[in-house]
Amino acid sequence: MALIPYADAEKMSPELRQSITFFEKMHGRPTLVRRMAAQYDPLLRAIGAMYPAFMKEGKLGQKIKELMFVAASTVHGCAY
């Protein structure tokens, strides 16, 4: 259970709600970190700006980066 409550999508600004639902549709799963970050708009915007830059193809491909996310989650016991 999160210590920071997840933001209620109905109470978000339309811009934030659109950002979160776009990411959820793109990845086919909810984005709980983004929902927590929605409590503080500048944080959500920073995460939103950082993610596409991180996931761009480079020395490591997107599939490898996604596997790194899964590995880190597994090591830390994150079922999500």
C-alpha positions as CSV (number, residue, x, y, z in Angstrom):
1,M,0.0,0.0,0.0
2,A,1.3,3.4,-0.9
3,L,2.1,5.9,1.8
4,I,1.1,8.7,-0.5
5,P,-2.5,8.4,-1.7
6,Y,-3.1,8.0,-5.4
7,A,-4.7,11.1,-6.9
8,D,-8.3,10.7,-7.9
9,A,-8.5,11.0,-11.7
10,E,-11.8,12.8,-11.4
11,K,-10.2,15.6,-9.3
12,M,-7.2,16.1,-11.6
13,S,-7.0,18.9,-14.2
14,P,-7.9,17.7,-17.7
15,E,-4.3,18.1,-18.7
16,L,-3.0,15.8,-16.0
17,R,-5.7,13.3,-16.5
18,Q,-5.0,13.2,-20.2
19,S,-1.3,12.7,-19.5
20,I,-1.9,9.8,-17.2
21,T,-4.6,8.1,-19.4
22,F,-2.3,8.4,-22.5
23,F,0.5,6.6,-20.6
24,E,-1.9,3.9,-19.4
25,K,-3.2,3.3,-22.9
26,M,0.3,3.2,-24.3
27,H,1.5,0.6,-21.8
28,G,-1.7,-1.2,-21.1
29,R,-1.5,-0.9,-17.3
30,P,-2.1,1.7,-14.7
31,T,0.7,4.1,-13.7
32,L,0.6,4.2,-9.9
33,V,3.7,6.2,-9.6
34,R,2.3,8.8,-12.0
35,R,-1.0,8.8,-10.0
36,M,1.0,9.5,-6.8
37,A,3.1,12.2,-8.5
38,A,-0.2,13.9,-9.7
39,Q,-0.4,15.2,-6.1
40,Y,2.3,17.6,-7.1
41,D,2.0,18.9,-10.6
42,P,5.7,19.9,-11.1
43,L,6.8,16.4,-10.2
44,L,4.4,14.7,-12.6
45,R,5.6,17.1,-15.4
46,A,9.2,16.2,-14.6
47,I,8.5,12.5,-14.7
48,G,6.6,13.0,-18.0
49,A,9.5,14.9,-19.5
50,M,12.1,12.4,-18.3
51,Y,10.5,9.1,-19.4
52,P,10.5,9.6,-23.2
53,A,14.1,10.8,-23.1
54,F,15.1,7.8,-21.1
55,M,13.2,5.3,-23.3
56,K,14.7,6.6,-26.6
57,E,16.7,4.1,-28.5
58,G,20.4,4.5,-27.8
59,K,23.2,2.1,-26.6
60,L,20.4,0.1,-24.9
61,G,17.2,-0.6,-26.7
62,Q,13.7,0.0,-25.2
63,K,13.2,-3.8,-24.6
64,I,16.4,-3.9,-22.5
65,K,15.4,-0.8,-20.5
66,E,11.9,-2.3,-19.8
67,L,13.6,-5.5,-18.6
68,M,15.7,-3.4,-16.3
69,F,12.5,-1.9,-14.8
70,V,11.2,-5.4,-14.3
71,A,14.4,-6.6,-12.7
72,A,14.6,-3.7,-10.4
73,S,11.0,-4.2,-9.3
74,T,11.6,-7.9,-8.7
75,V,14.7,-7.2,-6.6
76,H,12.8,-4.7,-4.5
77,G,9.8,-7.0,-4.1
78,C,7.4,-4.8,-6.0
79,A,4.6,-7.0,-7.3
80,Y,3.3,-4.2,-9.5
